[in-house]
Amino acid sequence: MTKSTPYDLLTDMLKEAGFTLPLRIRANRRAKNIILKIRDPHHLDVTYPFGIDIYSLAQAVLRKRPWIEETLAGLTACSSEIGLPERICCPGVDIELRTHYLNAPSAPAGRYRFLDKGPSEVCIKGRIDEKDALFSALCGHIRQRVGPHLIAGLREVSKEINIDFVSASIRAQRSRWASCSTKGTISLNYRLAFLPKPLVRYVFIHELCHRHHMNHSPQYWELAERIEPCARALDKELGDAGRALPAWLE
C-alpha cells in the first residue's frame, strides 16, 4: 500500500472543502509561520515550518480563500492585458531575440514550436491566443537558450577569482537568484540573463564565496568585498532587480 504524502493529504482535505487550485508545498526549517504566495494563476505556493500538522495547513489555506480568489482574478485579468513581446533582451548573457508569432488554432493545447530564423530571430507557432500557455512555453525556451551562457560565465568568474565549484545547474527558483549547496553545486536562476552584467557577475561571486562560508557572516562579507569592493551595494541593488523583469516572465 502506497503511503500518502503531505501533499496528497493536504490536497484531499482541501478538495473536500471545494478548494481545487493546485498546490506547491514545501517545509522550510527557517520558516516561523505558514506562508501563502500566488505567483501565477495556476498554483498556490505553501511554505510551512517543520512540525506543522496537515489540518493546520488546510485551515490556513481556507482562511485565506477570499484573498486567494481575489488575487487569482487580478492575475488572470493582468495576463490578458500583457502584450506579446516583439523583442526579448537578455543583457546578462548578450542575447537579444526578435520574436514573431504564427497562430495555429488546431495545434495541441500547450504545445508550441520554436522555429529559428537566424541567431537572433525566432518564430513561435501554436495557439497564440492562449497567453498563459504561450508565456510558459516562451520561458522554457529562453531558459534553454540562456542556460549554457550563464554556466559558462560562472566558470569564467570561478577561474578568475580562483574559487572552484563542483557542478552547476539552471533552475527557475521563485525567490532566489542562485544558491550554493554544501556539496558545491551552484544553481542559477535563468532569469539572471535579464539583469545587467555587473549584477550577474556579482551573483556568481556571491555564490562562489559560499564555497568558503556557507553563511553571511562577517568573514563571508570580508571575502566577498575583497573580490568585489562594491559587493554590498550590488547586493542591495539585486534586491530590487526583480521589479524590472518583463511582465510575461514566469
Secondary structure, 3 states (H helix, E strand, C coil): CCCCCHHHHHHHHHHHCCCCCCEEEEECCCCCCCEEEEEECCEEEEEECCCCCHHHHHHHHHHCHHHHHHHHHHHHHHHHHCCCCCEEEEHHHCEEEEEEEEECCCCCCCCCEEEEEECCEEEEEECCCCHHHHHHHHHHHHHHHHHHHHHHHHHHHHHHHCCCCCEEEEECCCCCCEEECCCCEEEEEHHHHHCCHHHHHHHHHHHHHCCCCCCCCHHHHHHHHHHCCCHHHHHHHHHHHHHHCCCCCC
